Amino acid sequence: MKCYYCALEGGESEAVAICIVCGMGLCMEHAVRKDVDVWEGGYPLPSRRVKAPLPRILCPECYAALYGK
């Protein structure tokens, strides 16, 4: 699989990750790693944060949409 962003720019970099939101293939240059807090608990409450965040890979567009950056 090739990186979608590199293909748009005319390149052919191999994808090393897939965006967890949209499924786009990403190279190391375009992959954004984000540690996401995970919550567990019953509905509606109480809930608590799990001790360690869960690493996720996002494309630049999904990262900007989710985190406004």
Buried (B, 14 or more C-beta within 10 A) or exposed (E): EBBBBBBEEEEEBEBBBBBBBEEBBBBEEBBBEBEEEEEEEEEEEEEEEEEEEEEBBBBBBBBEEEEEE
